[in-house]
Amino acid sequence: MRYSFIHTSDWQLGMGRWFLGVEGDARYNQARIDVIQRIGTLARERGCDFIVAAGDNFDSNLVSDITFRRSEAVVKNLGVPLVLLPGNHDPMSPDAILAKFQDSSDDGSSAIIVLDSSGPVEVIPGVEVVGAPLKSKKPVTDLAEEACAGLQPVGSEGSTCRSRILVAHGQVEARTNDHVAGLIDLDKIARAVDNRLVDYVAFGDTHSTTKLDERARVWFSGSPEPTDFKEIPGGGGENASGNVLLVTVDAPDGATVNDVTVGVETIPVGEWTFEAITRHVEGTEDIASFIEELEEYEDKPHTAIKYALTGAASLMDHTMLAHALDRLRPQFAGLFERERLHNLGVEPSEEDLDHVDLRGYAQDAFDELRQGARAGDEIDSQALKILFRLTASR
């Protein structure tokens, strides 16, 4: 048999981003709902049989009723069956928000399946989905391993299952040397695929699209809209979000693991861009290049930039940069200095001094601040920039 589905995760509906301000944060929250509608359109256009959302569908079990109701309206009209897994942000605890989706789908008006247990669920004829739902925010065992423990290989005698998908949520490697309870063992996942307990593993939790095995059958889909910043240059941070995965499985009857074909296509669906830019500058040309870089962003209302400039620039360059940022800042959803890393010193040039028109005590103060800035005094440096900007704008 041949079938296809969308693998997505980490919608985190209701997530706020304070650095966008009130207006930008409201648009960002709505965008996280709107992208689900685009996922449904994509699924219908590409002939997908269903959609799998691998956890953290909501940012919390306590999101506002407005967020839930707007999300519900979209989810109930996707046009294809939707499978939802509880994650660490929206676990299947007594206050589970996903239980509301179960209630809303009882009238048969929409195909919404909440994986609230690890038992296999037939999502379309011949295809089972097995979930590893979180019942609390911090699991203490490997839920993916437990979900696979009672499974028989696909095609076992007496079974109508012709293909099977595992849906899980969590980290697969520790970020410290400390023991991490609930960590998912990738070696055991690989054995589950090799033994054809499952044909594909849909993971959630990491917000960047990531392939986890050589067979390309185990993936993090990443969040369909970014939640954190990509580092420029270097590509660190949240460097591959804004995507969904279109998975196509070709599983002939009686197939072994080597006979099964799984194709995975990464498809961009997000509208927002979060980037953290670090640049070393040495003079006018570099400052102008950074300003030009900002100018070239096409969709500024859906773009948040935090920047860190290091090095030194003349007072005229500082003024040019400040005027450009004042002009550009309202165009972006967010454009702000990365205070922890930003360290752009002042190096006054003779041309700068030629533009200063001061007398008496003011000139004395200017000269004193200039000396302090040259010595690396941050307060003098900031004061010098302000004083110069005031004189330059007269």
N, C-alpha and C positions, 0 to 999 in steps of 0.2 A: 504494500500500500504506500501511497504518497500523500503527504499532508504538509501544511505549513502553518506557522503561527508567529506572532510578535512576542518577543521576550523583552520586557521592560521592568523597571523597579525604581524604588526610591523617588516616588512622586513627591512625597513629603508635603502634601497639601496642607496649607496653613502656615508654612514656614515663613518667618519674617526675616528681613534684612535691614537692620536699623540704619546702616550707612547709606541707604538709598533715600532716606527721608520719608515723610508721610506719603507724599504723592507717588514717589517711585516704588515704595514698598507695596502700596495698594496695587499698582500695575503689575509688579512682580508676582504677587499672590494670585492675581487673576490669570497671569501667564501660565502658572503651574496647573491651573484647571484647563485652560485653553489647549495646552499641548496634548492633553488626553483626547480631546476631540479630534486633533490632527492624527493621533495614533489610530483612532477608530476609522477615520477616512482612509488612511494608508492601508489598514488591514482589509478594508472592503475593496479598495482599488486593486490590491495585489492578490485578492482571492484567498486570504488567510482563513483558516478554520476557526481560530480562537486567538485570544490574547492572554498571556501569562504576566502577572505583575508580582514580582518576587520580593514583596515585603516593603515596609516603611511607606505604605501608601498614603498615610497621614503623618504629619509631624508629631502628633500626639493623639492620645485617645480623648483629649479634652479640647479639641479645636472648636471654634465657634459654630453655632448652628448655621450661620450664613455660609461658612466654608463648606460644611457638610451638604447643605441643601443644593448649593451650586454644583458641587461635585456629583451629587446623586443625579441631578438632571442630565449631566453629560454622560455619566457611566450607564445610565439606563437606556441611552439612545445610541450606543456604539455600533449596533447593528451586527455584532459578532459576539459569541460567548466570551465572558471575562472571568479569569481565574485569579483570585486574590489570596496572597499568603500574608498572614500576620508577621510583622517584623519586630525589631526591638523598640521602634518608636510607636507602633500600634499593635502591641501584643494582644493575644486572645485571653486577656484577664477579665475579671468580672465587669469592668467598665468598658469593654472592647467596643470601639466605634464601628468596627467591621460587622458586628452583630446587627447593626442597623441596616447594612446592605443585605444581610440575610433576610431580615424582616421585609425589606422593600421589594425583594424578588420573589416572595412567596406567592404573589398573585399570578405568576407566570408571564408577566409582561416583559420580562427581560431575563437573559441567561447570565446570572451572576453566581459564581461558585466561590465560596469562602472556604479555604482549606484549614478548617479548625481542628483537624486531627491528621494523623499520618496514614490513614487508610487510603488505598487507591480509589480514585474517582474516575469514571469513564466520562471524558469531556466530549468526545465524538466517538462514534462506533469503532471499536478496536483500539482506541488510544486512551491509555490511562495516565492520569497525573497523580503523582505522589508528593505530598507536601511535608515539610518539616517545620510546622508552625511554632512560633515562640509564644509561650504562655506568660512570660515575664520579660522585663527589659534585659536581664542578664542571665542567659542560660548557663547551667553548670555542667552540662554534658554535650556531647557531639550529637546534635539533633538530626543531622543529615545521615550519620551512620545508623542511628536508631531507626530512621524511616526506611532504610534499605534492609534492615536486619531480617524482616520477615518475608521479603520478596522472593518469588521464584523467577527464574529466567523467563524472558519474553518467549512466548510460543510453547511453554510447558504443556504437558499433556493435560487436557481438560480445561485449559485456560482459553478465553476468547480474546485475550490481550495480544495485539500484534505489534504494539510499540508502546514505550512508556517514557515519561519525562519526570525527573525529580526537580522539585522547586524548593530552594533552601535560601536561608538568609544568615549571613555572618561572615566573620573573618576567617581566612585560611592560613594565615601566618601571623606569628606574634610580632609586635613592634618593639618589644623589650625582651630582655632575657628572663623575665619573670614568667612563671607558669600562668597561663591564661585559660580559665575554665570556659568550656563551651566552644573552644577553637575547633574548626572543621578540619579533619584529616584528609588532605588531598589524595594521599596514597590509597586510602580506602575508597574514595570516590572513583579513582582510576580503576580499581579492581571491580567496582560495581558496573562500570561501563564495559570493561573487558569481559566480564561474565554475563553481559547483556541483561543485567537486572534493570538497567535504564539505558536509553539511547542518547539522551541529552540531559545535561544538568543546567538549570536556569538559576543562577545565583543573584542575590541582591545584597547590598550593604556598601560596597565600594562604589563611589559615584562616577568613576571613570570606566569606560568600556575596556574590558581586559579579558584576553584569552588565557585560560589556565592550564591547557593541556595540548599535547602535540596533535592529537586527533581533531582538535577544534570542536570538541563536544561539551566542554565545560567552560562557561563564560560568566563574567559579571557584565550585565548590560549597561550599567552606569545610569545616572539620572537623566531624564529627557530634557531637563533644563538645568543649567549649572547651579551649584550651591556655594561654590568657593572659587578662589582665583587660580588661574593658570599662570605660572611664572614665565616671564619673558625677559631675557632669553633663557634657555635651558630646558623649558618644557616641563618643569616640575609642578607640584601642586595638583589641582584637579585639571588634568591635561586632556581628558578625552570624554567629557560629558556632553550632553545635548543630543544623544543618540538613542535609537532603539535597535534591536537585532531582529532581522527577519530570518527565521530558521525554517529550512525545508528538509524534511526527513523522507528518505526513500527506503522502505523496509520491506523487501519481498517476503512472502510467506516462507517459513523455515530458514530464514537467513541467520547466519552467524554474525558475530560482531564485525567481521571484515567485509561482510556483504552489505551491511547497512551504510548508506551514504547520507551524510549530514552536511548541508551547505548553510553557511552563516553570512548574511549580508549586513554590514553596518550602515544604517541610514540616519542621517542628521534630521532632527525634528525640532530642535530648540531654536528660540529666537534671541535669547539673551547671551551676552558675552561678559565674562569676568576675567580681567587680566591684571597681573601685577608686573609693572615694568620697572626694571632696574637699568640705569644707564650711567656710564662714566663720561663726564663732559669736560672738555678743555677749550673753552672759548666760544665765540659767537657761532661758528659753523655747527658745533655740536648742539648748542641750544636751539638753533633754527631747525636742525634735523629732528630733534625731539618734538618740537611744535608741529612740524610737518607730519610726523608720525601720528600725532593725535588728530590732526585735520583729516587724515585719510580713513578714519573709521567711518564706515558708511551709515550704520544704524546707531547713531549716538544715543537716542532715547532708550535703547535696550542694551546699553553698554556701560559697565562700571569699571573704572580704571583707578588703581592706586599706584603711585609712582615713587621711586626713590632715585634721586640724582646725586651722584658723588663727584668729587673733583673740585674745580674752582672756576669761577666766571667773573667777569668784570661787573661793575655796578650797572653799566648800560645793558649788559646781558641779563642781569637779574631783573631789571625793569622791563625789558622786552618779554622775558618769560612771564613775569607777573601780569602784564597786560594781556598776553595771549591766554593765560589760564583764566583770568577774569572774563574774557570773552567766550572761551570754550566751555567753562564749567556749567553754565545753564543748559548747554546743548546735550550734555551727557546725563545718564541716569545717576552716575556718581563719578566724580573726578576729584581725588584728594591725595594729599601727601602721605606717604608711608613714614610716619614720624620716627619709627625705630631705626630705619635704615637711611633716611634722607640726610645727606650731609654735604650740601653744596656751599663751599666757602666763597668768600668775597676776596677778589684780587683786583683792587682799583687800578685802572690804567691812566696814563697821562691824558687820554681823551676824556675819561670820566672827570678828572679834575678840571679840565678846561670848561666843562659844562656846569660846574658848581659856582653859583653866584651868591656868596655869603659875605658878611662883614662882621667884624668885631668878635664878640663872644660866640656867635654862631659858627664862625669860621674856626675859632679855637676848638669848639666842641667837635666840629666835623673832623679836624685833624687828629684830635685825641681818640675819637671813635675809630678812625682809620687805622691808627697804630694798634689799638686793641684788637681789631679784626685781623690784622696781619699776624698778630701774636696768637691767634686762635681762640680769642675770647668770644663765645657764642652770643652773649648779651650785646657786646659791642657790635658784633657782626649784624645782628638783627636790627639794632638801633641805627646803624649806618645805612642799611638798606632802606629803612623807613625815611630817614632824613634825606637821603639822596632822591627817593621817589617824590618827596614833597617839593624839593627844589627843582626837580626835572619837570614837574607838572605845572609849575607857576607860569 
